[in-house]
Amino acid sequence: LSYSTQHSIQLSGQTQNSAGTSLGDNQTWSFTTGTEPDTIAPTSQSYSPSDNATNIPTSDNITVTFSEAIASSSVSSTSFKVVDNASVTVSGSYSVDNATVTFTPSASLTPYLKYTVTLTSGITDASGNALQSPPSWSFTTKNGVVQAADSEGMILLSGGKFQMGAVNESESDADTSSNEFPVHTVTLSNRFYILEHEVTVDNYTACVNAGSCTTTGVTYNSKCNYGSSGKGSYPMNCATYTQATDYTTWKTSTGSKTFRLCTEAEWEFATRGGTTTKWWCGDDDCTLTGVAWYDSNSRSGTNAVKQKTANAWGLYDVHGNAWERVTDYYSGSYYSTVSSGVTNPTGPSTGNSRVLRGGGNSSEKKSLRSAKRWYKSPSSVSHSVGFRICADS
């Protein structure tokens, strides 16, 4: 018989039993056949994040839409599995709304990490039909902070891809310099630590007291902070490149991490904090006085660290206060040599000067831009130059 169809039965009153007795009245009754069993397997129609998606917020959920309603009892960590790049299962909860299934992680995902989602035929519809051609796909989360500042003030960053140079600016712009072009893609493939503030006088004094750092030249004028009363929390300025690296060597000897100066790429990555604007706080409307010490509010000298607003990743004074030494040798044309993209760049192999970043207390605002590059001889000392440290993860 056909499914979902009404059928009638008519029995004549002349119908007789085996003894020849007639039924008498005609008999009629009806019935309807049942619905056709569901034998169609569900399929996945779409999912978010999509396959090979990048720059996914770490707070995002994972959502899959199917061709029909899914049995909630069939969705579990076995049939809907999420793992990181080390195959560690991500814990979370599942919600089923008709044909849509949503996975909500128990905690934020890790920045700049590849995750893989795998569905299995354990997912079924209400009739028990198993998911047809279960998919598997991957996505990568956006760059960011893996671990906030520890007891030493070191922030663990994810590494990742970013655009380096005068992003969204033009060479004809009065604020830019030719050495900030071409803008190029940089990949930092490893996590790294960066100090939330510029190295302070107190930090450096501990190295001096340990006999591992020198004080030669660090008090050459009145704007040098070392030895000045009440300036222990000010940037350690007036130090040479060698004195800065001596400090990192001593820090490493304390046994907590392998410390070093930051590379130029690491510095810009951390300063931008995921932004592509002139300053991490914005473009022309950026209120720099709230985030930086520079010529409009600090021409007389540097100031104590961590007095202004930190960027989105928790770094203070990346704009202004003191120019910051990085490891890279300086070349005005270096970006042209890596215009097609580069992984873990460390700059030219040789040079006479080392790069400075961030701008200083007497710099005009264009020199505080995230892309701004400057340089000095490694042996030079200046009251407007300090340093910040990084460390390997």
Summary of the structure (lengths in Angstrom):
residues: 393
radius of gyration: 33.5
end to end distance: 71.3
largest distance: 132.9
contacts: 1243
relative contact order: 0.12
helix: 12%
strand: 30%
